[in-house]
Amino acid sequence: MRPLLEEVHLLEAYAEGTLPEEQQLDVAVRLLWDRDLQQKLAGQQLAYRALRLFGRRQLRAELEAIHVRLFG
């Protein structure tokens, strides 16, 4: 796997808390000292929040359309 993709997967697992404890601690220590890694994690978390928000809005619009079709 490409190093950049590995880093994305590592940060995702860290943010989700799914890494083994030793790896979780290793990433936490790296984040204390590596500003670039901090920014990558923040950007990744922001992107995931935006995707969840978009998904909720889309679902809400679909439910509204169903409601209109059913109840006029």
Distance bins in CASP14 RR format, pairs under 12 A and 6 or more apart:
PFRMAT RR
TARGET T0000
AUTHOR 0000-0000-0000
RMODE 2
METHOD distances of the structure
MODEL  1
1 7 0 0 0 0 1 0 0 0 0 0 0
1 8 0 0 0 0 1 0 0 0 0 0 0
1 9 1 0 0 1 0 0 0 0 0 0 0
1 10 0 0 0 0 0 1 0 0 0 0 0
2 8 0 0 0 0 1 0 0 0 0 0 0
2 9 0 0 0 0 0 1 0 0 0 0 0
3 9 0 0 0 0 0 1 0 0 0 0 0
3 10 0 0 0 0 0 1 0 0 0 0 0
4 10 0 0 0 0 0 1 0 0 0 0 0
4 11 0 0 0 0 0 1 0 0 0 0 0
4 40 0 0 0 0 1 0 0 0 0 0 0
4 44 0 0 0 0 0 1 0 0 0 0 0
5 11 0 0 0 0 0 1 0 0 0 0 0
5 12 0 0 0 0 0 1 0 0 0 0 0
6 12 0 0 0 0 0 1 0 0 0 0 0
6 13 0 0 0 0 0 1 0 0 0 0 0
7 13 0 0 0 0 0 1 0 0 0 0 0
7 14 0 0 0 0 0 1 0 0 0 0 0
7 27 0 0 0 0 0 1 0 0 0 0 0
7 30 0 0 0 0 0 1 0 0 0 0 0
7 34 0 0 0 0 0 1 0 0 0 0 0
7 36 0 0 0 0 0 1 0 0 0 0 0
7 37 0 0 0 0 1 0 0 0 0 0 0
7 40 1 0 0 1 0 0 0 0 0 0 0
7 41 0 0 0 0 1 0 0 0 0 0 0
7 44 0 0 0 0 1 0 0 0 0 0 0
8 14 0 0 0 0 0 1 0 0 0 0 0
8 15 0 0 0 0 0 1 0 0 0 0 0
8 37 0 0 0 0 0 1 0 0 0 0 0
8 40 0 0 0 0 1 0 0 0 0 0 0
8 41 0 0 0 0 0 1 0 0 0 0 0
8 43 0 0 0 0 0 1 0 0 0 0 0
8 44 1 0 0 1 0 0 0 0 0 0 0
8 45 0 0 0 0 0 1 0 0 0 0 0
8 47 0 0 0 0 0 1 0 0 0 0 0
8 48 0 0 0 0 0 1 0 0 0 0 0
9 15 0 0 0 0 0 1 0 0 0 0 0
9 16 0 0 0 0 0 1 0 0 0 0 0
9 18 0 0 0 0 0 1 0 0 0 0 0
9 19 0 0 0 0 0 1 0 0 0 0 0
9 23 0 0 0 0 0 1 0 0 0 0 0
9 27 0 0 0 0 0 1 0 0 0 0 0
9 44 0 0 0 0 0 1 0 0 0 0 0
10 16 0 0 0 0 0 1 0 0 0 0 0
10 17 0 0 0 0 0 1 0 0 0 0 0
10 18 0 0 0 0 0 1 0 0 0 0 0
10 19 1 0 0 1 0 0 0 0 0 0 0
10 20 0 0 0 0 0 1 0 0 0 0 0
10 23 1 0 0 1 0 0 0 0 0 0 0
10 24 0 0 0 0 0 1 0 0 0 0 0
10 26 0 0 0 0 1 0 0 0 0 0 0
10 27 1 0 0 1 0 0 0 0 0 0 0
10 28 0 0 0 0 0 1 0 0 0 0 0
10 30 0 0 0 0 1 0 0 0 0 0 0
10 31 0 0 0 0 0 1 0 0 0 0 0
10 37 0 0 0 0 1 0 0 0 0 0 0
10 40 0 0 0 0 1 0 0 0 0 0 0
10 41 0 0 0 0 1 0 0 0 0 0 0
10 44 0 0 0 0 0 1 0 0 0 0 0
11 17 0 0 0 0 0 1 0 0 0 0 0
11 18 0 0 0 0 0 1 0 0 0 0 0
11 19 0 0 0 0 1 0 0 0 0 0 0
11 23 0 0 0 0 0 1 0 0 0 0 0
11 24 0 0 0 0 0 1 0 0 0 0 0
11 27 1 0 0 1 0 0 0 0 0 0 0
11 28 0 0 0 0 0 1 0 0 0 0 0
11 30 0 0 0 0 0 1 0 0 0 0 0
11 31 0 0 0 0 1 0 0 0 0 0 0
11 34 0 0 0 0 0 1 0 0 0 0 0
11 36 0 0 0 0 0 1 0 0 0 0 0
11 37 1 0 0 1 0 0 0 0 0 0 0
11 38 0 0 0 0 0 1 0 0 0 0 0
11 39 0 0 0 0 0 1 0 0 0 0 0
11 40 1 0 0 1 0 0 0 0 0 0 0
11 41 1 0 1 0 0 0 0 0 0 0 0
11 42 0 0 0 0 1 0 0 0 0 0 0
11 43 0 0 0 0 1 0 0 0 0 0 0
11 44 1 0 1 0 0 0 0 0 0 0 0
11 45 0 0 0 0 1 0 0 0 0 0 0
11 47 0 0 0 0 0 1 0 0 0 0 0
11 48 0 0 0 0 0 1 0 0 0 0 0
12 18 0 0 0 0 1 0 0 0 0 0 0
12 19 0 0 0 0 1 0 0 0 0 0 0
12 27 0 0 0 0 0 1 0 0 0 0 0
12 40 0 0 0 0 0 1 0 0 0 0 0
12 41 0 0 0 0 1 0 0 0 0 0 0
12 43 0 0 0 0 0 1 0 0 0 0 0
12 44 1 0 0 1 0 0 0 0 0 0 0
12 45 0 0 0 0 1 0 0 0 0 0 0
12 47 0 0 0 0 0 1 0 0 0 0 0
12 48 0 0 0 0 1 0 0 0 0 0 0
13 19 1 0 1 0 0 0 0 0 0 0 0
13 20 0 0 0 0 1 0 0 0 0 0 0
13 23 1 0 0 1 0 0 0 0 0 0 0
13 24 0 0 0 0 1 0 0 0 0 0 0
13 26 0 0 0 0 0 1 0 0 0 0 0
13 27 0 0 0 0 1 0 0 0 0 0 0
13 41 0 0 0 0 0 1 0 0 0 0 0
13 44 0 0 0 0 0 1 0 0 0 0 0
14 20 0 0 0 0 0 1 0 0 0 0 0
14 21 0 0 0 0 0 1 0 0 0 0 0
14 23 1 0 0 1 0 0 0 0 0 0 0
14 24 1 0 0 1 0 0 0 0 0 0 0
14 25 0 0 0 0 0 1 0 0 0 0 0
14 26 0 0 0 0 1 0 0 0 0 0 0
14 27 1 0 1 0 0 0 0 0 0 0 0
14 28 1 0 0 1 0 0 0 0 0 0 0
14 29 0 0 0 0 0 1 0 0 0 0 0
14 30 0 0 0 0 1 0 0 0 0 0 0
14 31 0 0 0 0 1 0 0 0 0 0 0
14 37 0 0 0 0 1 0 0 0 0 0 0
14 38 0 0 0 0 0 1 0 0 0 0 0
14 40 0 0 0 0 0 1 0 0 0 0 0
14 41 1 0 0 1 0 0 0 0 0 0 0
14 44 0 0 0 0 1 0 0 0 0 0 0
14 45 0 0 0 0 0 1 0 0 0 0 0
15 24 0 0 0 0 0 1 0 0 0 0 0
15 27 0 0 0 0 1 0 0 0 0 0 0
15 28 0 0 0 0 0 1 0 0 0 0 0
15 31 0 0 0 0 0 1 0 0 0 0 0
15 40 0 0 0 0 0 1 0 0 0 0 0
15 41 1 0 0 1 0 0 0 0 0 0 0
15 42 0 0 0 0 0 1 0 0 0 0 0
15 43 0 0 0 0 0 1 0 0 0 0 0
15 44 1 0 0 1 0 0 0 0 0 0 0
15 45 1 0 1 0 0 0 0 0 0 0 0
15 46 0 0 0 0 0 1 0 0 0 0 0
15 47 0 0 0 0 0 1 0 0 0 0 0
15 48 1 0 0 1 0 0 0 0 0 0 0
15 49 0 0 0 0 0 1 0 0 0 0 0
16 24 0 0 0 0 0 1 0 0 0 0 0
16 27 0 0 0 0 0 1 0 0 0 0 0
16 41 0 0 0 0 0 1 0 0 0 0 0
16 44 0 0 0 0 0 1 0 0 0 0 0
16 45 0 0 0 0 0 1 0 0 0 0 0
16 48 0 0 0 0 1 0 0 0 0 0 0
17 23 0 0 0 0 1 0 0 0 0 0 0
17 24 1 0 0 1 0 0 0 0 0 0 0
17 25 0 0 0 0 0 1 0 0 0 0 0
17 27 0 0 0 0 1 0 0 0 0 0 0
17 28 0 0 0 0 0 1 0 0 0 0 0
18 24 0 0 0 0 1 0 0 0 0 0 0
18 27 0 0 0 0 0 1 0 0 0 0 0
19 25 0 0 0 0 1 0 0 0 0 0 0
19 26 0 0 0 0 1 0 0 0 0 0 0
19 27 1 0 0 1 0 0 0 0 0 0 0
19 28 0 0 0 0 1 0 0 0 0 0 0
20 26 0 0 0 0 1 0 0 0 0 0 0
20 27 0 0 0 0 0 1 0 0 0 0 0
21 27 0 0 0 0 0 1 0 0 0 0 0
21 28 0 0 0 0 0 1 0 0 0 0 0
22 28 0 0 0 0 0 1 0 0 0 0 0
22 29 0 0 0 0 0 1 0 0 0 0 0
23 29 0 0 0 0 0 1 0 0 0 0 0
23 30 0 0 0 0 0 1 0 0 0 0 0
24 30 0 0 0 0 0 1 0 0 0 0 0
24 31 0 0 0 0 0 1 0 0 0 0 0
25 31 0 0 0 0 0 1 0 0 0 0 0
25 32 0 0 0 0 0 1 0 0 0 0 0
26 32 0 0 0 0 0 1 0 0 0 0 0
26 33 0 0 0 0 0 1 0 0 0 0 0
26 34 0 0 0 0 0 1 0 0 0 0 0
26 37 0 0 0 0 0 1 0 0 0 0 0
27 33 0 0 0 0 0 1 0 0 0 0 0
27 34 0 0 0 0 1 0 0 0 0 0 0
27 37 0 0 0 0 1 0 0 0 0 0 0
27 38 0 0 0 0 0 1 0 0 0 0 0
27 40 0 0 0 0 0 1 0 0 0 0 0
27 41 0 0 0 0 1 0 0 0 0 0 0
28 34 0 0 0 0 0 1 0 0 0 0 0
28 37 0 0 0 0 0 1 0 0 0 0 0
28 38 0 0 0 0 0 1 0 0 0 0 0
28 41 0 0 0 0 0 1 0 0 0 0 0
29 37 0 0 0 0 0 1 0 0 0 0 0
30 36 0 0 0 0 0 1 0 0 0 0 0
30 37 1 0 1 0 0 0 0 0 0 0 0
30 38 0 0 0 0 1 0 0 0 0 0 0
30 40 0 0 0 0 0 1 0 0 0 0 0
30 41 0 0 0 0 1 0 0 0 0 0 0
31 37 1 0 1 0 0 0 0 0 0 0 0
31 38 1 0 1 0 0 0 0 0 0 0 0
31 39 0 0 0 0 0 1 0 0 0 0 0
31 40 0 0 0 0 1 0 0 0 0 0 0
31 41 1 0 0 1 0 0 0 0 0 0 0
31 42 0 0 0 0 0 1 0 0 0 0 0
31 45 0 0 0 0 0 1 0 0 0 0 0
32 38 0 0 0 0 1 0 0 0 0 0 0
32 41 0 0 0 0 0 1 0 0 0 0 0
34 40 0 0 0 0 1 0 0 0 0 0 0
34 41 0 0 0 0 1 0 0 0 0 0 0
35 41 0 0 0 0 0 1 0 0 0 0 0
35 42 0 0 0 0 0 1 0 0 0 0 0
36 42 0 0 0 0 0 1 0 0 0 0 0
36 43 0 0 0 0 0 1 0 0 0 0 0
37 43 0 0 0 0 0 1 0 0 0 0 0
37 44 0 0 0 0 0 1 0 0 0 0 0
38 44 0 0 0 0 0 1 0 0 0 0 0
38 45 0 0 0 0 0 1 0 0 0 0 0
39 45 0 0 0 0 0 1 0 0 0 0 0
39 46 0 0 0 0 0 1 0 0 0 0 0
40 46 0 0 0 0 0 1 0 0 0 0 0
40 47 0 0 0 0 0 1 0 0 0 0 0
41 47 0 0 0 0 0 1 0 0 0 0 0
41 48 0 0 0 0 0 1 0 0 0 0 0
42 48 0 0 0 0 0 1 0 0 0 0 0
42 49 0 0 0 0 0 1 0 0 0 0 0
43 49 0 0 0 0 1 0 0 0 0 0 0
43 50 0 0 0 0 1 0 0 0 0 0 0
43 51 0 0 0 0 0 1 0 0 0 0 0
44 50 0 0 0 0 0 1 0 0 0 0 0
44 51 0 0 0 0 0 1 0 0 0 0 0
45 51 0 0 0 0 0 1 0 0 0 0 0
45 52 0 0 0 0 0 1 0 0 0 0 0
46 52 0 0 0 0 0 1 0 0 0 0 0
46 53 0 0 0 0 0 1 0 0 0 0 0
47 53 0 0 0 0 0 1 0 0 0 0 0
47 54 0 0 0 0 0 1 0 0 0 0 0
48 54 0 0 0 0 0 1 0 0 0 0 0
48 55 0 0 0 0 0 1 0 0 0 0 0
49 55 0 0 0 0 0 1 0 0 0 0 0
49 56 0 0 0 0 0 1 0 0 0 0 0
50 56 0 0 0 0 0 1 0 0 0 0 0
50 57 0 0 0 0 0 1 0 0 0 0 0
51 57 0 0 0 0 0 1 0 0 0 0 0
51 58 0 0 0 0 0 1 0 0 0 0 0
52 58 0 0 0 0 0 1 0 0 0 0 0
52 59 0 0 0 0 0 1 0 0 0 0 0
53 59 0 0 0 0 0 1 0 0 0 0 0
53 60 0 0 0 0 0 1 0 0 0 0 0
54 60 0 0 0 0 0 1 0 0 0 0 0
54 61 0 0 0 0 0 1 0 0 0 0 0
55 61 0 0 0 0 1 0 0 0 0 0 0
55 62 0 0 0 0 1 0 0 0 0 0 0
55 63 0 0 0 0 0 1 0 0 0 0 0
56 62 0 0 0 0 0 1 0 0 0 0 0
56 63 0 0 0 0 0 1 0 0 0 0 0
57 63 0 0 0 0 0 1 0 0 0 0 0
57 64 0 0 0 0 0 1 0 0 0 0 0
58 64 0 0 0 0 0 1 0 0 0 0 0
58 65 0 0 0 0 0 1 0 0 0 0 0
59 65 0 0 0 0 0 1 0 0 0 0 0
59 66 0 0 0 0 0 1 0 0 0 0 0
60 66 0 0 0 0 0 1 0 0 0 0 0
60 67 0 0 0 0 0 1 0 0 0 0 0
61 67 0 0 0 0 0 1 0 0 0 0 0
61 68 0 0 0 0 0 1 0 0 0 0 0
62 68 0 0 0 0 0 1 0 0 0 0 0
62 69 0 0 0 0 0 1 0 0 0 0 0
63 69 0 0 0 0 0 1 0 0 0 0 0
63 70 0 0 0 0 0 1 0 0 0 0 0
63 71 0 0 0 0 0 1 0 0 0 0 0
64 70 0 0 0 0 0 1 0 0 0 0 0
64 71 0 0 0 0 0 1 0 0 0 0 0
64 72 0 0 0 0 0 1 0 0 0 0 0
65 71 0 0 0 0 0 1 0 0 0 0 0
65 72 0 0 0 0 0 1 0 0 0 0 0
66 72 0 0 0 0 0 1 0 0 0 0 0
END
